[in-house]
Amino acid sequence: MSASSLRIRAVRAFPISHPVAPEHAVTLGVGRQVKRDAVLVRVETESGLRGWGEAHHGRAPGAVARLVETTLCQLVTGMDAHDVNGVWKRVYDRQLASHGLGAAACIALSGLDMALWDIRGQALGLPLYRLLGGASRAVPAYAGGVSLGYQPPAALVEEARAHVEGGFRAVKLRVGDRPDRDVARVKAVREAFGDSLEVLVDANTSYDLDAVRRVMPAYDALAVGWLEEPFPAPDAASYRRAASLGRTPLACGENHYTRHEFRRLVEDGAVTVLQPDLSKSGGLTEAMRIAHLAGAAGLRIHPHTSMTVLNMAASVHLLCAIDNAGWFEADVSRVNPFRDGLGDVGCAVDADGCVRPLEGPGLGVTVDEAFVAAHPLVDGPCYV
């Protein structure tokens, strides 16, 4: 296919929402979920190929979509869709490096970049993991997503049991409620399933240093695999101090942007579990750079996955293409139409708790555009 036929003709963004029924709402450190939001980015070439990517909603999906369509679109229209590095650099140089650096710009670029990789795969007839230099393999997954939230210990054990019986060897519990209640929930799950289950915890930035001092001895004793995001991403000082309070590894990265922020994380040495989100951190192009940076420091990559099957599929492809791959975060939410209804295929976890990359060209997902049209943006916060 000629370079001219892969010239970018149009870039569109689609903010979508799905209200969450009260009986399916999960409460965690950032509040009670009332809806799901996502932003889909569609890139079309002169030849008619359409690639899809996911940009995180950033709690402002309409604003992220507007940024894609009013700014990024004009910057990249006419460029070669194969030139992912060139497109990335143009957006970074003209939008991020100076006045535009921030969450919204990097999130918008992430969705654009993912869509370009989808187009490249379609143009070459290859699945993404092959374009990235990888091979199909079984990737271990943990039960995560918006699930396993605040509830009585016995109920939490039963929710976890369904996932363990389904093949998962690891689960991620939501903490950040109150130290004593957090410890009680983690202890109940550990006692119910023993040492064969990997137990991870995520505070969703709801701890302070005093809370970490209180919970860390219990998490150490209960062999918790990692404590995720005890503090907001910019609070590097608290991460450094918390690292000395116990043996449980600290994890973060879903709210860090570009390799430059990850370089500071690696150099600080406090965080040893890195979790870039492909819909936030700069897309697949930047995630590969982050993975190489982490690999040079002997650290693994455990991508944070977001709302839709697009980011989930892309994360599995990434994990099959790097030599320092960690866990895949499988969304085990009770109801997630963006996982189950947006595309023609999903990221199914097998009986051994593993997932494999999709084999179709590009991301391997055919987006149902009627589904997109049926889920228009709903204004308001997604957590209350």
N, C-alpha and C positions, 0 to 999 in steps of 0.2 A: 504494500500500500504506500503510495507516494506521501512525502512530507506535507504537500499542499492539501491532500485529502484529510489529513489529521489536524489541520488548522482549526483552532477553537472558534466556533461560530457564535455560541451563546452559552451563558451561564445563568442558571435559575436557582432560586432557593425556595424551599417549601417548609415553613414552620407548621408543625402538626401537633395535635394534642389528643389525649384520651382521658376523660374523667375516670377516677378510681372510685368504685363503690365503697361505702363505709366498711362493709364486711370484708373487703380485701385490702383495706388500708393498713400500711405498716408504719409504726412509730419508731423513729431512730433519733440520732443525735441532732439532726437538723429539723426535726418536727415530724408531724403526721402527714403522710403523702395524701394529696387530694386529686392529683392528676399527673399524667406523664406528658412530657414535652420532648420534642426533638426537632432538629432542623436538617432537612435533606438537601443536598446540593447536587444538581444535575448539570453536567457539562455535555454539550453537543458539538460535534465536529462537522466540518464541511462535507464529509462523506456520509453523515447521518448517524454515526456511532454515538451512543449515549452512555455516559458513565455516571455512576451514582456514588456519592460519599455521604458520610454523616458528620455534621458539625454539632458539637454539644450545644444544648440549649442555653447554657450559661445563665439560667434563671431569667433570661430575657430573649426568648426565641424570635420574637418579632424584630428586635433590634439586630440580632445576629444575621437574620435573613436579609434585612434591609442593607446591612453593610456589604454582604455578598453581592447584591444586585446593583447597588449604586456606586461601589468603589472597586472591589476586586474584579468585577466583570469588565469594567473599562480598562483595567490594567493588563488583563491577560487575553482579551479577545484578539484574535489574529495570530497568537503564538502557537507553536507546535505542541500538541498534546503529549508527544513523546518526551519533550524536553522538561521533565518534572523538576530537575534541578534549576533550570533556567527560570521556570515559572515561579518556583519557590523563592529564588533570589530576587526576582523582580518585585514580588509582593513584599518581601522582607525589606528590601532597600527603599521602596517607595512608600510603604505603609507602616511597617513595624519598627524599623531601626530608629526612627526619629520620633515624631510626635504621636505616631499611631500605636506604639508598643503597648499591649495590654491584653486582657483576656479575650475580649470580643474579636480583635483582629486576628489573634493566633487561632482561636476557635474557627473563625470563618476560613482562614487559610487551610486548616486541617481538613475540613470537608471538601474544599476544592482539590487539595492534593490527593485525597483518597479517590475522588472521582476520576482524576487523571490516570491513576494506576489501574483503575477498573477499565478505562478505555484502552490503555496499553495492552492489557491482557486480552481484551476482545480483538484488537487489531492483529495480534500475533497468535491468537488461538491457544493461549497458555493460561493456566491458573496462576494466581498471584504468587504463590509460594515459589513457583519455578522462576518467575521473573526476578524474585528477590534472591535467587541462588540456593533455594532449599529443596527439600524432598518431603513427600507425604510421610507422616509418622503419627503415632498415637501421642497426644499431648495430655498430661494429667490435668484434671479440672477440679476445682473446688466449688461447692455449692455457695453461690453468692448472689449478686444482684440486690434488688430491694426486697429483702426477705430476712427471716430469722431475727425479728426485731424485739422490742421490749414486750415481754409477756411473762406470766408466771413460769417458773422453772419447769414444772411438769409439762406444760403446753409446749414450751420450747423444745423439750426433749422429744416430744411426739412429732413436731414438725421436722426436727433433724433426723428422726428415725426414718421417715419416708424417703429422705435423700440418701441416707446410708444404705437402706435396703435396695435403693435404685442403683447402687454401684459407687456412689461417691466415697472417696477415701479421706476427704477433707471438707470442712464446713467453716463458714465465716459468720460469727455471731456479732450482733450489734451491741456495743457497750456505750458508755457515756451518759448513762441514766443517773445512777448514784453508785458510788463505789461498792457499798455492801450488796446492793441488788445485782450489780454487774458480776461480782465475784460469785454470788449464789447461782446465777444462771450458768456461768462457765463451769463451775464445779459440778452442777447437775449433769451437764452434757458429758463432761469427762468421766464421771462415775458411771453414767449409763452405757458408754461405749468403750471405755478403757483406752489403753495407750495406742491401739491400732489406728485410731482416728486422729487425723491432724486437725487441731482446733485453732482457728485464727480469730482475731477480734478486731473490730473497727469502731473507733470512737467518734468518727465524723466530726472531728475538731472540737469535741465537747468537754475535753479534760483541761484542767490546769495542772501545774506542777504538783500541787498538794494532792490532787486526786491520783496522779501517777505514783506518787510516793506511797499512797495507801493501797493501790491495787497491784503494784508491781511484785511484791513478795508472793502474793497468791498466784499471779500469772506465771511467775517462775516455777512455783511448786506444782502447778497444773500443766506445765510443759506447753504453754501457749506458743504457737509457731511464730506469730508476730502481733504487735500492737500497731494498728494502722491509724494514721492521722489523729494522734491525740491532740494536736494543736493546729491552728491555721498554718497554711504553707509558708507565709513570710516570717514566722516566728522561729528563726533559726536558733536563737539563743536558748529557747526552751527545749528544743530537740537535743541540743548539745548537753544540757544539764540532765535531761531525762535519760540519756544514754548511760549515765553513771549510776542510775537508781536500781538496776537489775540486769538480768541476763536476757530477758525477752527482747528479740530484735524489734527495732522501730521501722515502720514502713510508711512511705508516702510517695507522692509523685503525680497523683491524678490531677492536682491543682498546680503543677509546675509547668512552665511553658518554655519550650525550645531547649536545645542542648546546653545553652549558657546557664540556665537555672539548674539543670541537672549536674553540670560541672561543679557548681558550688556545693550541691548536695554531696557529691562524691568526695570532694576535697575536705569538707567538714568532717566526714567520717562517722557522724552520729547515726545516720540512716543507712541501713544495709539491705533493705528490701525496696527496690525501685519499681514504681508503678505508673509509668507514663500511660496516658489515655490517648489513643490514636485520633480521637475526635477533638482533642484539646491541645496537645503538646506540639503540634505542627504537622500532623499527618504522618503517613508512612515514611516519607522521605526523611523527616526529622527523627522519627522513631528508630530508624535504622542507625542513624548517627548516635543517638542516645544509647542504643544497645552496644555499639562498638566502644563507646566511652566507658560504659559500665563494665564491659568485658575486660578492658584493660586494667580495671581496678579489682577484678575477680568477683564482680557482683552480677547477680541474675536479674532478668527482666520478668516481671509479673504484670502484664498490662491490666489496667483498669478498663472494664468494658462499660458501655453506656446503655442507651435506650433501645437501639434497634439491631436487627440482624446484620446490618451492614458493618457496623463497628465490631460486632462479635466475630463475623467471618474474617474481617481484616486482621483481627488480633490473632486468630488461629494461624492464618497464613504467616504472619510475622514470627510467631513462635516456632514454626517449622523451618524458618530461614536463618535463624541466629544460633550461635553455639553456646549461648548463655541463657537459654530459655528456662523460665520457671513455670508457675501454674497459669492455667487459663481460668478466668473468672466466669463461670457459667451462671447465667441469670436463671434462678429457680423461683422467681416470683410466681404467685398463684395465677395471676392474670397479667399478660403483657402482649397486647395485639401487635405491638411494634416488633416483637420477637417472632410471633407466630403467624401474623397475617400480612405483613408488609411484602414479603418475598415468597418465592415458590419453594424455597428450601430453608432449613434451619441448621443450627449447629448442635446436633444431637450428641448426647453423652452416652457412651456404651456401658455395658454391664461391669466393666472394669474401671469406670470413672474416668474415661479418657474421651477425647474428641479428636477428629481428624479434619483436615482442611477440605473445603469444597473443591470439586474437580472441574467445575465449569470455567470458562475463560474469565479472566479478571477476578473479581471478588467471588464469582460463581453464583450470584444472586440476581434473579430477574425481578425487578421491582414492579409491583402491581400499582399502576398509576391511578386506577379507580379507588384503591384503598387510600392512597394519599389524598385524593380529592374529598373522600368521605370523612377525613379527620382534620378539619380546619383548626387553626389556632384558637385556643381558649385563653383569654387574657387572665392575668392574676398569678399569684405564687403557686408553685407546685407542692410546697410544704407549708404547713401552718402550725 
